[in-house]
Amino acid sequence: MDVLQLDVSGRPQAWITTREAAVLYSCDDVAWTLGEPCQVLRGGWQRVTGRQSRIEVHPIIAVRGAIPTRAWRQAPALTNSKLFARDRYVCAYCGGLFNPDILTREHIHPTSRGGRDTWMNCITACRPCNGRKGSRLPEEAHMSLLYLPYTPSLHEDMILRGRRILTDQMEFLLASVPRSSRLHG
């Protein structure tokens, strides 16, 4: 189970392990938490009281410190696994639902013709449709898109990373995802 790390303003920063979260708790770097504790880590025994130390780790923690502003202006990294998840494993040309091993990253404007490898130029396509389109534009291949590409928000990107997300974490992330996002459906 991973912990969703936020900055103090509530923007997602990373998925971290419970051990990494425990270090933040022990250094008093956790500003606030959300959700019920999801794991209890036990440490050594205190000599005077005879009590064992323990840290209750919450599924969402906000960390004290400066908020980097530049990082939030950049588009999330484009990977096939996140692209396929964004498009719900559906081919943009035939509408078929496929296993990831049958899917490809399809460039609407082919890279061989100056197209860029960006979220707005990439969609999910099955191998047969990708082969049929080749290095042509969709209209040249007489193929139309069933949905349009979009650049995921920071909150969508955290969901697309494919982690096993707890209910508290998913509710927090989805609250900031636009209703028009495919992740709501």
Biotite code that builds the C-alpha atoms (Angstrom):
import biotite.structure as struc

atoms = struc.array([
    struc.Atom([0.000, 0.000, 0.000], chain_id="A", res_id=1, res_name="MET", atom_name="CA", element="C"),
    struc.Atom([1.335, 3.429, -0.941], chain_id="A", res_id=2, res_name="ASP", atom_name="CA", element="C"),
    struc.Atom([0.659, 6.765, 0.704], chain_id="A", res_id=3, res_name="VAL", atom_name="CA", element="C"),
    struc.Atom([-0.406, 9.813, -1.300], chain_id="A", res_id=4, res_name="LEU", atom_name="CA", element="C"),
    struc.Atom([1.969, 12.651, -0.425], chain_id="A", res_id=5, res_name="GLN", atom_name="CA", element="C"),
    struc.Atom([0.675, 16.197, -0.858], chain_id="A", res_id=6, res_name="LEU", atom_name="CA", element="C"),
    struc.Atom([2.264, 19.567, -0.392], chain_id="A", res_id=7, res_name="ASP", atom_name="CA", element="C"),
    struc.Atom([0.864, 21.690, 2.426], chain_id="A", res_id=8, res_name="VAL", atom_name="CA", element="C"),
    struc.Atom([-1.633, 23.334, 0.031], chain_id="A", res_id=9, res_name="SER", atom_name="CA", element="C"),
    struc.Atom([-3.091, 19.938, -0.923], chain_id="A", res_id=10, res_name="GLY", atom_name="CA", element="C"),
    struc.Atom([-1.466, 19.391, -4.329], chain_id="A", res_id=11, res_name="ARG", atom_name="CA", element="C"),
    struc.Atom([-0.334, 15.810, -4.989], chain_id="A", res_id=12, res_name="PRO", atom_name="CA", element="C"),
    struc.Atom([3.428, 15.365, -5.045], chain_id="A", res_id=13, res_name="GLN", atom_name="CA", element="C"),
    struc.Atom([4.112, 11.632, -5.155], chain_id="A", res_id=14, res_name="ALA", atom_name="CA", element="C"),
    struc.Atom([3.187, 8.111, -4.162], chain_id="A", res_id=15, res_name="TRP", atom_name="CA", element="C"),
    struc.Atom([5.491, 7.061, -1.322], chain_id="A", res_id=16, res_name="ILE", atom_name="CA", element="C"),
    struc.Atom([5.943, 3.882, 0.697], chain_id="A", res_id=17, res_name="THR", atom_name="CA", element="C"),
    struc.Atom([4.717, 3.581, 4.277], chain_id="A", res_id=18, res_name="THR", atom_name="CA", element="C"),
    struc.Atom([8.362, 3.514, 5.401], chain_id="A", res_id=19, res_name="ARG", atom_name="CA", element="C"),
    struc.Atom([9.016, 6.823, 3.634], chain_id="A", res_id=20, res_name="GLU", atom_name="CA", element="C"),
    struc.Atom([5.880, 8.214, 5.286], chain_id="A", res_id=21, res_name="ALA", atom_name="CA", element="C"),
    struc.Atom([7.106, 6.991, 8.680], chain_id="A", res_id=22, res_name="ALA", atom_name="CA", element="C"),
    struc.Atom([10.311, 8.987, 8.214], chain_id="A", res_id=23, res_name="VAL", atom_name="CA", element="C"),
    struc.Atom([8.244, 12.108, 7.515], chain_id="A", res_id=24, res_name="LEU", atom_name="CA", element="C"),
    struc.Atom([6.145, 11.484, 10.639], chain_id="A", res_id=25, res_name="TYR", atom_name="CA", element="C"),
    struc.Atom([9.217, 10.908, 12.819], chain_id="A", res_id=26, res_name="SER", atom_name="CA", element="C"),
    struc.Atom([10.870, 14.106, 11.529], chain_id="A", res_id=27, res_name="CYS", atom_name="CA", element="C"),
    struc.Atom([7.655, 16.047, 12.271], chain_id="A", res_id=28, res_name="ASP", atom_name="CA", element="C"),
    struc.Atom([7.342, 16.947, 8.584], chain_id="A", res_id=29, res_name="ASP", atom_name="CA", element="C"),
    struc.Atom([3.648, 15.967, 8.317], chain_id="A", res_id=30, res_name="VAL", atom_name="CA", element="C"),
    struc.Atom([1.447, 19.081, 8.431], chain_id="A", res_id=31, res_name="ALA", atom_name="CA", element="C"),
    struc.Atom([-1.923, 17.286, 8.222], chain_id="A", res_id=32, res_name="TRP", atom_name="CA", element="C"),
    struc.Atom([-3.493, 13.987, 7.216], chain_id="A", res_id=33, res_name="THR", atom_name="CA", element="C"),
    struc.Atom([-6.699, 12.651, 5.678], chain_id="A", res_id=34, res_name="LEU", atom_name="CA", element="C"),
    struc.Atom([-8.427, 9.313, 6.090], chain_id="A", res_id=35, res_name="GLY", atom_name="CA", element="C"),
    struc.Atom([-8.321, 6.710, 8.808], chain_id="A", res_id=36, res_name="GLU", atom_name="CA", element="C"),
    struc.Atom([-4.904, 5.236, 9.634], chain_id="A", res_id=37, res_name="PRO", atom_name="CA", element="C"),
    struc.Atom([-4.235, 2.424, 7.176], chain_id="A", res_id=38, res_name="CYS", atom_name="CA", element="C"),
    struc.Atom([-1.128, 0.926, 8.740], chain_id="A", res_id=39, res_name="GLN", atom_name="CA", element="C"),
    struc.Atom([0.571, 0.917, 12.124], chain_id="A", res_id=40, res_name="VAL", atom_name="CA", element="C"),
    struc.Atom([4.351, 0.650, 12.241], chain_id="A", res_id=41, res_name="LEU", atom_name="CA", element="C"),
    struc.Atom([5.901, -0.461, 15.513], chain_id="A", res_id=42, res_name="ARG", atom_name="CA", element="C"),
    struc.Atom([9.378, 0.426, 16.731], chain_id="A", res_id=43, res_name="GLY", atom_name="CA", element="C"),
    struc.Atom([11.521, -0.123, 19.778], chain_id="A", res_id=44, res_name="GLY", atom_name="CA", element="C"),
    struc.Atom([10.566, -0.263, 23.444], chain_id="A", res_id=45, res_name="TRP", atom_name="CA", element="C"),
    struc.Atom([11.001, 2.763, 25.686], chain_id="A", res_id=46, res_name="GLN", atom_name="CA", element="C"),
    struc.Atom([13.094, 1.868, 28.772], chain_id="A", res_id=47, res_name="ARG", atom_name="CA", element="C"),
    struc.Atom([11.340, 4.154, 31.246], chain_id="A", res_id=48, res_name="VAL", atom_name="CA", element="C"),
    struc.Atom([7.692, 3.432, 30.384], chain_id="A", res_id=49, res_name="THR", atom_name="CA", element="C"),
    struc.Atom([8.081, 0.014, 28.793], chain_id="A", res_id=50, res_name="GLY", atom_name="CA", element="C"),
    struc.Atom([5.880, 1.127, 25.896], chain_id="A", res_id=51, res_name="ARG", atom_name="CA", element="C"),
    struc.Atom([6.571, 0.289, 22.304], chain_id="A", res_id=52, res_name="GLN", atom_name="CA", element="C"),
    struc.Atom([6.820, 3.205, 19.888], chain_id="A", res_id=53, res_name="SER", atom_name="CA", element="C"),
    struc.Atom([4.293, 3.252, 17.066], chain_id="A", res_id=54, res_name="ARG", atom_name="CA", element="C"),
    struc.Atom([3.433, 5.403, 14.089], chain_id="A", res_id=55, res_name="ILE", atom_name="CA", element="C"),
    struc.Atom([-0.046, 5.375, 12.594], chain_id="A", res_id=56, res_name="GLU", atom_name="CA", element="C"),
    struc.Atom([0.262, 6.038, 8.868], chain_id="A", res_id=57, res_name="VAL", atom_name="CA", element="C"),
    struc.Atom([-2.650, 7.727, 7.105], chain_id="A", res_id=58, res_name="HIS", atom_name="CA", element="C"),
    struc.Atom([-3.418, 7.146, 3.404], chain_id="A", res_id=59, res_name="PRO", atom_name="CA", element="C"),
    struc.Atom([-2.969, 10.853, 2.600], chain_id="A", res_id=60, res_name="ILE", atom_name="CA", element="C"),
    struc.Atom([-0.341, 13.093, 4.205], chain_id="A", res_id=61, res_name="ILE", atom_name="CA", element="C"),
    struc.Atom([0.545, 16.715, 3.574], chain_id="A", res_id=62, res_name="ALA", atom_name="CA", element="C"),
    struc.Atom([4.197, 17.592, 4.011], chain_id="A", res_id=63, res_name="VAL", atom_name="CA", element="C"),
    struc.Atom([5.532, 20.868, 5.393], chain_id="A", res_id=64, res_name="ARG", atom_name="CA", element="C"),
    struc.Atom([7.908, 22.925, 3.301], chain_id="A", res_id=65, res_name="GLY", atom_name="CA", element="C"),
    struc.Atom([8.152, 25.159, 0.278], chain_id="A", res_id=66, res_name="ALA", atom_name="CA", element="C"),
    struc.Atom([5.772, 24.589, -2.595], chain_id="A", res_id=67, res_name="ILE", atom_name="CA", element="C"),
    struc.Atom([7.607, 24.289, -5.929], chain_id="A", res_id=68, res_name="PRO", atom_name="CA", element="C"),
    struc.Atom([5.613, 26.285, -8.470], chain_id="A", res_id=69, res_name="THR", atom_name="CA", element="C"),
    struc.Atom([7.273, 25.255, -11.738], chain_id="A", res_id=70, res_name="ARG", atom_name="CA", element="C"),
    struc.Atom([6.511, 21.541, -11.361], chain_id="A", res_id=71, res_name="ALA", atom_name="CA", element="C"),
    struc.Atom([2.746, 22.111, -11.479], chain_id="A", res_id=72, res_name="TRP", atom_name="CA", element="C"),
    struc.Atom([2.863, 23.922, -14.819], chain_id="A", res_id=73, res_name="ARG", atom_name="CA", element="C"),
    struc.Atom([4.398, 20.999, -16.710], chain_id="A", res_id=74, res_name="GLN", atom_name="CA", element="C"),
    struc.Atom([2.378, 18.300, -18.440], chain_id="A", res_id=75, res_name="ALA", atom_name="CA", element="C"),
    struc.Atom([2.707, 14.884, -16.813], chain_id="A", res_id=76, res_name="PRO", atom_name="CA", element="C"),
    struc.Atom([5.124, 12.430, -18.404], chain_id="A", res_id=77, res_name="ALA", atom_name="CA", element="C"),
    struc.Atom([3.561, 10.479, -21.263], chain_id="A", res_id=78, res_name="LEU", atom_name="CA", element="C"),
    struc.Atom([3.851, 6.696, -20.944], chain_id="A", res_id=79, res_name="THR", atom_name="CA", element="C"),
    struc.Atom([1.963, 3.956, -22.742], chain_id="A", res_id=80, res_name="ASN", atom_name="CA", element="C"),
    struc.Atom([0.472, 2.597, -19.526], chain_id="A", res_id=81, res_name="SER", atom_name="CA", element="C"),
    struc.Atom([-0.905, 6.031, -18.547], chain_id="A", res_id=82, res_name="LYS", atom_name="CA", element="C"),
    struc.Atom([-2.079, 6.720, -22.112], chain_id="A", res_id=83, res_name="LEU", atom_name="CA", element="C"),
    struc.Atom([-3.960, 3.398, -22.289], chain_id="A", res_id=84, res_name="PHE", atom_name="CA", element="C"),
    struc.Atom([-5.501, 4.040, -18.855], chain_id="A", res_id=85, res_name="ALA", atom_name="CA", element="C"),
    struc.Atom([-6.535, 7.579, -19.887], chain_id="A", res_id=86, res_name="ARG", atom_name="CA", element="C"),
    struc.Atom([-8.273, 6.152, -22.947], chain_id="A", res_id=87, res_name="ASP", atom_name="CA", element="C"),
    struc.Atom([-9.750, 3.257, -20.905], chain_id="A", res_id=88, res_name="ARG", atom_name="CA", element="C"),
    struc.Atom([-8.044, 0.633, -23.108], chain_id="A", res_id=89, res_name="TYR", atom_name="CA", element="C"),
    struc.Atom([-10.367, 1.555, -25.994], chain_id="A", res_id=90, res_name="VAL", atom_name="CA", element="C"),
    struc.Atom([-9.071, 1.943, -29.568], chain_id="A", res_id=91, res_name="CYS", atom_name="CA", element="C"),
    struc.Atom([-9.824, 5.468, -30.769], chain_id="A", res_id=92, res_name="ALA", atom_name="CA", element="C"),
    struc.Atom([-10.604, 4.186, -34.285], chain_id="A", res_id=93, res_name="TYR", atom_name="CA", element="C"),
    struc.Atom([-12.644, 0.964, -33.970], chain_id="A", res_id=94, res_name="CYS", atom_name="CA", element="C"),
    struc.Atom([-13.909, 1.410, -30.388], chain_id="A", res_id=95, res_name="GLY", atom_name="CA", element="C"),
    struc.Atom([-12.764, -2.035, -29.309], chain_id="A", res_id=96, res_name="GLY", atom_name="CA", element="C"),
    struc.Atom([-11.743, -2.700, -25.707], chain_id="A", res_id=97, res_name="LEU", atom_name="CA", element="C"),
    struc.Atom([-8.343, -4.442, -25.676], chain_id="A", res_id=98, res_name="PHE", atom_name="CA", element="C"),
    struc.Atom([-5.657, -5.875, -23.438], chain_id="A", res_id=99, res_name="ASN", atom_name="CA", element="C"),
    struc.Atom([-2.613, -3.577, -23.191], chain_id="A", res_id=100, res_name="PRO", atom_name="CA", element="C"),
    struc.Atom([-0.459, -6.012, -25.207], chain_id="A", res_id=101, res_name="ASP", atom_name="CA", element="C"),
    struc.Atom([-2.721, -5.464, -28.275], chain_id="A", res_id=102, res_name="ILE", atom_name="CA", element="C"),
    struc.Atom([-2.620, -1.643, -27.916], chain_id="A", res_id=103, res_name="LEU", atom_name="CA", element="C"),
    struc.Atom([-0.198, 0.903, -29.347], chain_id="A", res_id=104, res_name="THR", atom_name="CA", element="C"),
    struc.Atom([0.542, 4.590, -28.917], chain_id="A", res_id=105, res_name="ARG", atom_name="CA", element="C"),
    struc.Atom([-0.906, 6.163, -32.046], chain_id="A", res_id=106, res_name="GLU", atom_name="CA", element="C"),
    struc.Atom([0.231, 9.581, -33.215], chain_id="A", res_id=107, res_name="HIS", atom_name="CA", element="C"),
    struc.Atom([-2.685, 11.418, -34.839], chain_id="A", res_id=108, res_name="ILE", atom_name="CA", element="C"),
    struc.Atom([-0.219, 13.583, -36.761], chain_id="A", res_id=109, res_name="HIS", atom_name="CA", element="C"),
    struc.Atom([2.556, 11.033, -37.487], chain_id="A", res_id=110, res_name="PRO", atom_name="CA", element="C"),
    struc.Atom([6.006, 11.766, -36.084], chain_id="A", res_id=111, res_name="THR", atom_name="CA", element="C"),
    struc.Atom([7.426, 10.929, -39.534], chain_id="A", res_id=112, res_name="SER", atom_name="CA", element="C"),
    struc.Atom([5.532, 13.989, -40.788], chain_id="A", res_id=113, res_name="ARG", atom_name="CA", element="C"),
    struc.Atom([6.497, 16.363, -37.974], chain_id="A", res_id=114, res_name="GLY", atom_name="CA", element="C"),
    struc.Atom([3.971, 15.316, -35.330], chain_id="A", res_id=115, res_name="GLY", atom_name="CA", element="C"),
    struc.Atom([5.081, 15.489, -31.724], chain_id="A", res_id=116, res_name="ARG", atom_name="CA", element="C"),
    struc.Atom([4.990, 12.867, -28.987], chain_id="A", res_id=117, res_name="ASP", atom_name="CA", element="C"),
    struc.Atom([2.576, 14.741, -26.714], chain_id="A", res_id=118, res_name="THR", atom_name="CA", element="C"),
    struc.Atom([-0.646, 13.965, -24.869], chain_id="A", res_id=119, res_name="TRP", atom_name="CA", element="C"),
    struc.Atom([-2.598, 16.078, -27.387], chain_id="A", res_id=120, res_name="MET", atom_name="CA", element="C"),
    struc.Atom([-1.214, 14.179, -30.392], chain_id="A", res_id=121, res_name="ASN", atom_name="CA", element="C"),
    struc.Atom([-1.425, 10.647, -28.977], chain_id="A", res_id=122, res_name="CYS", atom_name="CA", element="C"),
    struc.Atom([-4.342, 8.272, -28.624], chain_id="A", res_id=123, res_name="ILE", atom_name="CA", element="C"),
    struc.Atom([-4.731, 4.560, -27.966], chain_id="A", res_id=124, res_name="THR", atom_name="CA", element="C"),
    struc.Atom([-5.129, 2.316, -31.007], chain_id="A", res_id=125, res_name="ALA", atom_name="CA", element="C"),
    struc.Atom([-5.230, -1.430, -31.501], chain_id="A", res_id=126, res_name="CYS", atom_name="CA", element="C"),
    struc.Atom([-2.414, -2.848, -33.615], chain_id="A", res_id=127, res_name="ARG", atom_name="CA", element="C"),
    struc.Atom([-4.649, -3.567, -36.660], chain_id="A", res_id=128, res_name="PRO", atom_name="CA", element="C"),
    struc.Atom([-6.023, 0.008, -36.731], chain_id="A", res_id=129, res_name="CYS", atom_name="CA", element="C"),
    struc.Atom([-2.573, 1.508, -36.184], chain_id="A", res_id=130, res_name="ASN", atom_name="CA", element="C"),
    struc.Atom([-1.241, -0.575, -39.087], chain_id="A", res_id=131, res_name="GLY", atom_name="CA", element="C"),
    struc.Atom([-4.147, 0.429, -41.317], chain_id="A", res_id=132, res_name="ARG", atom_name="CA", element="C"),
    struc.Atom([-3.612, 4.135, -40.641], chain_id="A", res_id=133, res_name="LYS", atom_name="CA", element="C"),
    struc.Atom([0.167, 3.895, -41.073], chain_id="A", res_id=134, res_name="GLY", atom_name="CA", element="C"),
    struc.Atom([1.960, 7.206, -41.480], chain_id="A", res_id=135, res_name="SER", atom_name="CA", element="C"),
    struc.Atom([-1.084, 9.018, -42.824], chain_id="A", res_id=136, res_name="ARG", atom_name="CA", element="C"),
    struc.Atom([-3.376, 11.530, -41.147], chain_id="A", res_id=137, res_name="LEU", atom_name="CA", element="C"),
    struc.Atom([-6.694, 10.005, -40.013], chain_id="A", res_id=138, res_name="PRO", atom_name="CA", element="C"),
    struc.Atom([-8.628, 11.745, -42.790], chain_id="A", res_id=139, res_name="GLU", atom_name="CA", element="C"),
    struc.Atom([-6.162, 10.483, -45.407], chain_id="A", res_id=140, res_name="GLU", atom_name="CA", element="C"),
    struc.Atom([-6.746, 6.923, -44.161], chain_id="A", res_id=141, res_name="ALA", atom_name="CA", element="C"),
    struc.Atom([-10.536, 7.521, -44.057], chain_id="A", res_id=142, res_name="HIS", atom_name="CA", element="C"),
    struc.Atom([-10.532, 6.842, -40.311], chain_id="A", res_id=143, res_name="MET", atom_name="CA", element="C"),
    struc.Atom([-12.202, 9.055, -37.740], chain_id="A", res_id=144, res_name="SER", atom_name="CA", element="C"),
    struc.Atom([-11.473, 9.439, -34.054], chain_id="A", res_id=145, res_name="LEU", atom_name="CA", element="C"),
    struc.Atom([-14.150, 8.221, -31.644], chain_id="A", res_id=146, res_name="LEU", atom_name="CA", element="C"),
    struc.Atom([-12.759, 10.448, -28.877], chain_id="A", res_id=147, res_name="TYR", atom_name="CA", element="C"),
    struc.Atom([-10.337, 13.345, -28.595], chain_id="A", res_id=148, res_name="LEU", atom_name="CA", element="C"),
    struc.Atom([-7.014, 13.370, -26.747], chain_id="A", res_id=149, res_name="PRO", atom_name="CA", element="C"),
    struc.Atom([-6.417, 15.578, -23.724], chain_id="A", res_id=150, res_name="TYR", atom_name="CA", element="C"),
    struc.Atom([-3.606, 16.329, -21.299], chain_id="A", res_id=151, res_name="THR", atom_name="CA", element="C"),
    struc.Atom([-4.362, 14.860, -17.859], chain_id="A", res_id=152, res_name="PRO", atom_name="CA", element="C"),
    struc.Atom([-4.399, 17.170, -14.858], chain_id="A", res_id=153, res_name="SER", atom_name="CA", element="C"),
    struc.Atom([-2.032, 16.584, -11.943], chain_id="A", res_id=154, res_name="LEU", atom_name="CA", element="C"),
    struc.Atom([-4.781, 14.736, -10.035], chain_id="A", res_id=155, res_name="HIS", atom_name="CA", element="C"),
    struc.Atom([-5.645, 12.574, -13.059], chain_id="A", res_id=156, res_name="GLU", atom_name="CA", element="C"),
    struc.Atom([-1.966, 11.753, -13.514], chain_id="A", res_id=157, res_name="ASP", atom_name="CA", element="C"),
    struc.Atom([-1.758, 10.428, -9.953], chain_id="A", res_id=158, res_name="MET", atom_name="CA", element="C"),
    struc.Atom([-4.686, 8.092, -10.733], chain_id="A", res_id=159, res_name="ILE", atom_name="CA", element="C"),
    struc.Atom([-3.231, 7.030, -14.093], chain_id="A", res_id=160, res_name="LEU", atom_name="CA", element="C"),
    struc.Atom([0.007, 5.851, -12.532], chain_id="A", res_id=161, res_name="ARG", atom_name="CA", element="C"),
    struc.Atom([-1.742, 2.540, -11.945], chain_id="A", res_id=162, res_name="GLY", atom_name="CA", element="C"),
    struc.Atom([-1.351, 2.110, -8.234], chain_id="A", res_id=163, res_name="ARG", atom_name="CA", element="C"),
    struc.Atom([-3.733, 0.253, -5.987], chain_id="A", res_id=164, res_name="ARG", atom_name="CA", element="C"),
    struc.Atom([-5.541, 3.319, -4.748], chain_id="A", res_id=165, res_name="ILE", atom_name="CA", element="C"),
    struc.Atom([-7.463, 3.249, -1.473], chain_id="A", res_id=166, res_name="LEU", atom_name="CA", element="C"),
    struc.Atom([-10.995, 4.677, -1.340], chain_id="A", res_id=167, res_name="THR", atom_name="CA", element="C"),
    struc.Atom([-9.903, 7.765, 0.661], chain_id="A", res_id=168, res_name="ASP", atom_name="CA", element="C"),
    struc.Atom([-7.155, 8.474, -1.860], chain_id="A", res_id=169, res_name="GLN", atom_name="CA", element="C"),
    struc.Atom([-9.422, 7.995, -4.893], chain_id="A", res_id=170, res_name="MET", atom_name="CA", element="C"),
    struc.Atom([-12.140, 10.244, -3.442], chain_id="A", res_id=171, res_name="GLU", atom_name="CA", element="C"),
    struc.Atom([-9.559, 12.954, -2.726], chain_id="A", res_id=172, res_name="PHE", atom_name="CA", element="C"),
    struc.Atom([-8.067, 12.790, -6.236], chain_id="A", res_id=173, res_name="LEU", atom_name="CA", element="C"),
    struc.Atom([-11.400, 12.535, -8.079], chain_id="A", res_id=174, res_name="LEU", atom_name="CA", element="C"),
    struc.Atom([-12.729, 15.603, -6.225], chain_id="A", res_id=175, res_name="ALA", atom_name="CA", element="C"),
    struc.Atom([-10.295, 17.722, -8.288], chain_id="A", res_id=176, res_name="SER", atom_name="CA", element="C"),
    struc.Atom([-10.709, 15.884, -11.595], chain_id="A", res_id=177, res_name="VAL", atom_name="CA", element="C"),
    struc.Atom([-12.969, 17.643, -14.123], chain_id="A", res_id=178, res_name="PRO", atom_name="CA", element="C"),
    struc.Atom([-16.386, 15.968, -14.582], chain_id="A", res_id=179, res_name="ARG", atom_name="CA", element="C"),
    struc.Atom([-15.607, 15.716, -18.301], chain_id="A", res_id=180, res_name="SER", atom_name="CA", element="C"),
    struc.Atom([-12.653, 13.407, -17.611], chain_id="A", res_id=181, res_name="SER", atom_name="CA", element="C"),
    struc.Atom([-12.872, 9.821, -18.830], chain_id="A", res_id=182, res_name="ARG", atom_name="CA", element="C"),
    struc.Atom([-11.724, 8.767, -15.356], chain_id="A", res_id=183, res_name="LEU", atom_name="CA", element="C"),
    struc.Atom([-15.194, 9.557, -13.931], chain_id="A", res_id=184, res_name="HIS", atom_name="CA", element="C"),
    struc.Atom([-16.970, 7.115, -16.268], chain_id="A", res_id=185, res_name="GLY", atom_name="CA", element="C"),
])
